[in-house]
Amino acid sequence: MSGKPVEYLAAPASCFPTEDGNFVVSSEISGEAISLGRVLSRLLSKLDAARTLSSHASTAIDSCSVVERMLLFRDLLLYCQENFGELDLGFGCTSRMLERALARLAEKSVLVSEPQVLSRAALGPHAGRSSISTVAIPTCERPELLRRCLESLLPHLRTNGRGIRLLIADDSRSRSASESNRAVLAQFASSCEAEVRLITRADRTAYISELEKCGVPRSAAEFLLVSEAVFENTCGANRNAILLASAGDPLWMLDDDTMPELRYADGAYGSLRLEGEADGNSHRFFTSREAIDSASFSADDNLFAIGEAFIGRTLADLILEPRTRTFLEFGKGARRHLSMLFRGAGEVTAVFPGIYGDSGSNAALYRFFINERDREREFADNERYLASRGTRLVIKGCRCATVVPAGACMSTALCLDNRALLPPFFPVLRNQDAIFGSLLKSIRPSSLFVHVPELIGHFPADMRSVDPDLTFGHEEFFHDTLVDAVLTPLSLCPPASTEAGCRIAGELLANLQAMTPDDYRNFARSHWQSRLVDSFNSLERQQKERGFPPRARADMSLTANKFKELFMKKPVLAPASMCANRPAEEAEEGLRRLVAAFGEALKEWPAITAAARRLRSEGLEIGSKI
């Protein structure tokens, strides 16, 4: 990095208006307050990517309208006269004055450079590497997929060099599937040295009695671990059993239709990137497995080593760790990370590999929201667009290790730090991983996710098709939409601890029952409509971009019109799976009761987790050893 030009980005800062129409910018690093004109202060807030001062100046000016340039020129005249006692009115004076102003702001730590970031990271806090010795696989009615996943995992177990605890949480209802899964595990246990433990639905029910003996309310434990029998999908309850069985340990959690045969996408490299607003994932679409293999190459990395390089580490560790990066890169919104760093906060709670194979989404809509570079490639012409529109086969991953604030979560494959308190999964219905991510962001705001460039295979038993309705995910009102709306106040006032966060978030969710039916419907509908507006505005911006083929533009236009229609529609405020053979009002009330019940159980989750730790320390674990 010695020959690399010094690059800067805006430091974390507070900005307050003054009576004279200017703004006071206060750096979180130096604490110094500086008065700036309206346009100059607004420009400063946009310097969220690392560039040289001259590049920042030219890029900022190019992005200004004629009127904005005139106002910026006025602000710079006042700033330079006050700080330098002279004016530069020659050719290119605006650019030169802006560069001088940015240099002065850098001196006052309103802008921050990479050397400053490294110096602050050296002060810590620091945490040692964590040893991962647990792998958990939730499964349900799919013994052949479970067998395939275990066979793919076996090389990682053998090269790991230490004892591994394997947790299989079986949510199967049929006796034949349960017996087949047990036979698969018995055969696998005889071929490896791992401790294999099976957790069945009956085991979860029996464990509730043990938790109750520890003072845990039975109703809360039943809701989170067993839940209502009317719901076909209880994947979240199965995952909660894994969280309790592994409480106190970091672990890998892999879906049974994954194949941990690791690969890299072409173009992967070894930097560490700080991203504040996205996961940095790139998307490429394919029509065959052979095409995926041609666009990627095998990775010899061990699954456990990948997780151990990041899980539980502090942000300062990641920035300093030479084994996790060649260069340090600052992406859009990296100031959120810098704010954590200079406050001594930020720890990695989850690590996500990329995916090759099935995307996990049965709608084509999300293709419109991939990053600009990917859109230019995948929408290059009608033929390519139509091919991508009709397939779920993807390579989805980042090109380098990318650190993002906790939030969007897809549970296909992830490494979790379960030593500190994690939130529970929503026990029933789909999208339980989205709620997990939303909760984690709300109750542990210093949590970080790391997306690594290694890819893991995801191949369900049957080739899934793409839903031809591009608005999938917007016509339905999902429980994750409601939970996200209720938790919004927590972003304004972060809780003092994760335990307190669970109680506060639980109280907010439980309070849904106190609303009148009309107030509840208005609240839920307004958030649903806000989601539609955000998607519509994004599509409108996409349509203004050049280079999209005719069919892509036609799909965008149709989808935007569909959003308009949906906005005017009176939706049933419940997922489709809750609406079958039920009146709309009954389904809506059922969802409200369900989310409120989750809130009541969430308040008890810290006590449930503490009880599970105590039981485990006493040798009483959920499930049975194979």
Residue pairs with C-beta under 8 A, 6 or more apart in sequence:
1 114
1 327
4 327
5 52
6 52
6 113
6 114
6 115
7 50
7 51
7 52
7 113
7 114
7 330
8 47
8 50
8 51
8 52
8 53
8 56
8 102
8 106
8 111
8 112
8 113
9 47
9 48
9 49
9 50
9 51
9 111
9 112
9 330
9 334
9 335
9 338
10 44
10 45
10 46
10 47
10 48
10 110
10 111
10 112
10 335
11 27
11 28
11 29
11 109
11 110
11 111
11 112
11 335
11 338
12 27
12 28
12 29
12 335
12 336
12 338
12 339
12 342
13 25
13 26
13 27
13 28
13 110
14 25
14 26
14 28
15 23
15 24
15 25
15 26
15 41
15 45
16 23
16 24
16 26
17 23
17 24
18 24
18 35
21 38
22 35
22 36
22 37
22 38
22 41
23 35
23 36
23 37
23 38
23 41
24 33
24 34
24 35
24 36
25 33
25 34
25 35
25 36
25 41
25 44
25 110
26 32
26 33
26 34
27 34
27 108
27 109
27 110
28 339
28 342
28 343
29 109
29 112
29 116
29 120
29 342
30 108
30 109
30 110
32 108
32 109
32 110
34 105
34 108
34 110
36 44
36 75
36 79
37 71
37 74
37 75
37 78
37 79
38 71
38 75
39 68
39 71
39 72
39 74
39 75
40 72
40 75
40 76
40 79
40 101
43 60
43 64
43 72
44 105
44 110
46 60
46 63
47 56
47 60
47 111
48 276
48 332
48 333
48 334
48 335
49 330
49 331
49 332
49 334
50 114
50 329
50 330
50 334
51 59
53 99
53 102
53 103
53 106
53 111
54 95
54 99
56 99
56 102
57 95
57 96
57 98
57 99
57 102
58 95
60 98
61 69
61 72
61 94
61 95
61 98
64 72
69 94
72 94
72 98
73 94
73 97
76 94
76 97
76 98
76 101
77 87
77 97
79 97
79 101
80 86
80 87
80 88
80 97
80 100
80 101
81 87
83 101
83 104
84 100
84 104
87 93
87 97
88 96
88 97
88 100
90 96
102 111
105 111
106 112
106 113
109 116
112 338
114 328
114 330
117 319
117 328
117 338
117 341
118 319
118 320
118 328
120 316
120 341
120 342
121 315
121 316
121 319
121 320
121 341
122 316
122 320
123 316
123 344
124 314
124 316
124 344
125 314
125 316
125 344
126 314
126 316
126 317
127 312
127 313
127 314
127 317
127 347
129 308
129 309
129 312
129 313
130 250
130 308
130 311
130 312
130 313
130 417
130 419
131 162
131 250
131 308
132 249
132 250
132 251
132 252
132 304
132 307
132 308
132 311
132 415
133 162
133 163
133 164
133 165
133 249
134 164
134 165
134 166
134 167
134 246
134 249
134 250
134 251
134 252
135 153
135 157
135 164
135 165
135 166
135 167
135 251
135 252
135 253
135 254
136 166
136 167
136 168
136 169
136 242
136 245
136 246
136 251
136 252
136 253
136 254
137 146
137 149
137 150
137 166
137 167
137 168
137 169
137 253
137 254
137 255
137 256
138 169
138 171
138 235
138 238
138 239
138 242
138 253
138 255
138 256
139 145
139 146
139 168
139 169
139 170
139 171
139 172
139 181
139 256
140 170
140 171
140 172
140 177
140 235
140 238
140 256
141 171
141 172
141 173
141 174
141 177
142 177
142 256
142 257
142 461
143 177
143 180
143 181
143 183
143 184
144 461
145 256
145 257
145 460
145 461
146 168
146 181
146 184
146 256
147 184
147 188
148 259
149 254
149 255
149 256
149 257
149 258
149 259
149 260
150 184
150 185
150 188
152 258
152 259
152 260
152 261
152 457
153 254
153 260
153 303
154 188
154 191
154 192
156 260
156 302
156 303
156 304
157 164
157 192
157 193
157 194
158 192
159 302
160 302
160 304
163 193
163 194
163 195
164 193
164 194
164 195
164 304
165 194
165 195
165 197
165 249
166 194
166 195
166 196
166 197
167 197
167 199
167 242
167 245
167 246
167 251
167 623
168 181
168 185
168 196
168 197
168 198
168 199
169 199
169 238
169 239
169 241
169 242
169 245
169 623
170 178
170 181
170 198
170 199
170 200
170 201
170 238
171 201
171 234
171 235
171 237
171 238
172 178
172 181
172 200
172 201
173 201
178 200
181 198
182 198
182 626
185 196
185 198
185 626
186 626
188 196
189 196
189 626
195 625
196 625
196 626
197 245
197 621
197 623
197 624
197 625
197 626
198 623
198 624
198 625
198 626
199 241
199 242
199 245
199 622
199 623
200 623
201 226
203 241
203 622
203 623
203 624
204 225
204 226
204 237
204 238
204 241
204 622
205 225
205 226
207 225
207 241
207 244
207 622
208 218
208 221
208 222
208 225
208 226
210 615
210 620
211 218
211 221
211 608
211 611
211 612
211 615
212 218
212 221
214 611
214 614
214 615
215 607
215 611
216 604
216 607
216 608
216 611
217 604
219 600
219 601
220 600
220 601
220 603
220 604
220 605
220 608
221 601
221 604
221 608
223 427
223 597
223 598
223 600
223 601
224 237
224 240
224 424
224 427
224 601
224 605
224 608
225 237
225 240
225 241
225 244
225 427
226 234
226 237
226 427
227 234
227 236
227 237
227 427
227 428
228 428
231 428
231 429
231 577
232 577
233 428
233 429
233 430
233 577
234 427
234 428
235 425
235 432
236 424
236 425
236 426
236 427
236 428
236 429
236 432
236 435
237 425
237 427
237 428
239 253
239 411
239 425
239 432
240 424
240 425
240 427
241 622
241 623
242 251
242 253
243 418
243 422
243 424
243 425
243 609
244 608
244 609
244 612
244 622
245 612
245 616
245 621
245 622
245 623
246 418
247 418
247 609
247 612
247 613
247 616
248 418
248 419
248 613
248 616
249 418
249 419
250 307
250 311
250 312
250 415
250 416
250 417
250 418
250 419
251 415
251 416
251 418
252 303
252 304
252 307
252 413
252 414
252 415
253 411
253 413
253 414
253 415
253 416
254 260
254 412
254 413
254 456
255 411
255 412
255 413
255 458
257 358
257 458
257 459
257 460
257 461
258 412
258 413
258 456
258 457
258 458
259 357
259 456
259 457
259 458
259 459
260 303
260 413
260 456
260 457
261 298
261 456
261 457
262 298
262 299
262 300
262 301
262 303
262 306
262 353
262 454
262 455
262 456
263 296
263 297
263 298
263 299
263 356
263 454
263 455
263 457
264 296
264 297
264 298
264 299
264 453
264 454
264 455
265 282
265 284
265 295
265 296
265 354
265 356
265 395
265 397
265 399
265 453
265 455
266 295
266 296
266 297
267 399
268 397
268 399
268 400
268 453
269 326
269 399
269 400
269 453
270 325
270 326
270 400
270 401
271 325
271 326
271 327
271 328
271 329
271 400
271 401
272 318
272 319
272 321
272 324
272 325
272 327
272 328
272 329
272 400
272 401
272 402
272 403
273 280
273 329
273 330
273 331
273 398
273 400
273 401
273 402
273 403
274 328
274 329
274 330
274 331
274 334
274 337
274 338
274 402
274 403
275 331
275 332
275 333
275 334
275 402
275 403
275 404
276 331
276 332
276 333
276 334
276 335
276 336
276 337
276 404
276 405
277 331
277 332
277 333
278 331
278 332
278 333
278 371
278 404
279 352
279 398
279 402
279 404
279 408
279 449
279 451
280 331
280 398
280 399
280 400
280 402
280 404
280 451
281 354
281 396
281 397
281 398
281 451
282 370
282 371
282 373
282 374
282 395
282 396
282 397
282 398
282 399
283 367
283 370
283 371
283 374
283 378
283 394
283 395
283 396
284 295
284 374
284 377
284 378
284 394
284 395
284 396
285 367
285 378
285 387
285 388
285 391
285 393
285 394
286 292
286 295
286 391
286 393
286 394
286 395
287 387
287 391
287 393
288 393
289 357
289 393
291 393
292 356
292 357
292 393
292 395
295 395
296 356
296 395
296 455
299 454
299 455
301 454
306 351
306 353
306 415
306 452
306 454
307 351
307 415
309 321
309 323
309 324
310 318
310 324
310 348
310 351
310 401
310 415
310 450
310 452
311 348
311 349
311 350
311 351
311 415
311 416
311 417
312 347
312 348
312 417
312 419
313 321
313 347
313 348
314 346
314 347
314 348
315 337
315 340
315 341
315 345
315 346
315 347
315 403
315 448
316 341
316 344
316 346
318 324
318 325
318 348
318 403
318 450
319 328
319 341
324 401
325 400
325 401
329 400
331 402
336 405
337 346
337 403
337 405
337 448
340 346
340 446
340 448
345 446
346 446
346 448
347 417
347 446
347 447
347 448
348 403
348 417
348 447
348 448
348 449
348 450
349 406
349 416
349 417
349 420
349 422
349 440
349 444
349 447
349 448
349 449
350 406
350 409
350 414
350 415
350 416
350 417
350 440
350 447
350 449
350 450
351 414
351 415
351 449
351 450
351 451
351 452
352 410
352 413
352 414
352 415
352 449
352 450
352 451
352 452
353 397
353 413
353 451
353 452
353 454
353 455
353 456
354 395
354 396
354 397
354 398
354 451
354 452
354 453
354 454
354 455
354 456
355 394
355 395
355 396
355 397
355 412
355 413
355 455
355 456
355 457
355 458
356 394
356 395
356 396
356 397
356 455
356 456
356 457
356 458
357 393
357 394
357 457
357 458
357 459
358 392
358 393
358 394
358 458
358 459
358 460
358 464
359 392
359 393
359 394
359 396
360 410
360 412
360 458
361 392
362 392
362 464
362 465
362 466
362 467
362 472
363 466
363 467
363 469
363 470
363 471
363 472
363 473
364 389
364 390
364 466
364 467
364 468
364 470
364 555
365 470
365 471
365 472
365 473
365 474
365 559
367 375
367 378
367 388
367 389
368 375
368 538
368 539
368 542
368 555
368 556
368 559
369 538
370 378
372 545
375 542
375 545
375 548
376 547
378 384
378 385
378 388
379 385
379 388
379 547
379 548
379 549
379 552
380 547
380 549
381 549
382 549
382 550
382 551
382 552
384 549
385 548
385 549
385 551
385 552
386 551
389 466
389 551
389 555
390 466
391 466
392 463
392 464
392 465
392 466
395 455
397 451
397 453
397 454
397 455
398 451
398 452
398 453
399 453
400 453
401 450
401 451
401 452
401 453
402 450
402 451
403 448
403 449
403 450
404 448
404 449
404 450
404 451
405 441
405 445
405 447
405 448
405 449
406 437
406 440
406 441
406 444
406 445
406 447
406 448
406 449
407 437
407 438
407 441
407 449
408 434
408 437
409 433
409 434
409 436
409 437
409 440
409 449
410 433
411 425
411 432
411 433
411 436
412 456
412 458
413 456
413 458
416 422
420 444
420 498
421 498
421 499
421 502
421 605
421 606
421 609
422 440
423 436
423 439
423 440
423 443
423 502
423 505
423 602
423 605
424 436
424 439
424 601
424 602
424 605
425 432
425 433
425 435
425 436
426 432
426 435
426 436
426 479
426 480
426 483
426 598
427 598
428 594
429 478
429 479
429 575
429 577
429 578
430 478
430 575
430 577
431 478
431 479
431 480
434 480
435 479
435 480
435 483
435 484
438 480
438 483
438 484
438 487
439 483
439 487
439 505
439 602
440 447
441 447
441 491
442 487
442 490
442 491
442 501
442 505
443 490
443 495
443 498
443 501
443 502
443 504
443 505
444 498
444 501
445 491
445 494
469 475
470 555
470 558
470 559
470 562
471 559
471 562
471 563
471 566
474 531
474 532
474 535
474 562
474 563
474 566
475 566
475 571
476 575
476 576
477 524
477 528
477 571
477 572
477 573
477 574
477 575
477 591
478 575
479 575
479 591
479 594
479 595
481 524
481 527
481 528
481 531
482 512
482 524
482 527
482 573
482 591
482 595
483 509
483 595
483 598
484 527
485 523
485 524
485 527
486 508
486 509
486 512
486 595
487 505
487 508
487 509
489 508
490 501
490 504
490 505
490 508
494 501
495 501
495 504
498 606
499 606
502 602
502 603
502 605
502 606
503 603
503 606
505 599
505 602
506 599
506 600
506 601
506 602
506 603
506 604
506 605
507 599
507 603
508 599
509 595
509 596
509 598
509 599
509 602
510 596
510 599
510 600
510 603
511 596
511 599
512 520
512 592
512 595
512 596
512 599
513 592
513 593
513 596
515 523
517 589
520 592
521 573
521 588
524 573
525 570
525 571
525 573
528 571
528 573
529 567
532 563
532 566
532 567
533 567
535 563
536 560
536 563
536 564
536 567
539 556
539 559
539 560
539 563
540 560
542 548
542 556
543 553
543 556
543 557
543 560
548 556
572 579
572 584
572 587
572 588
573 588
573 591
574 584
574 587
574 588
574 590
574 591
575 591
578 587
578 590
578 591
579 587
582 590
612 622
615 621
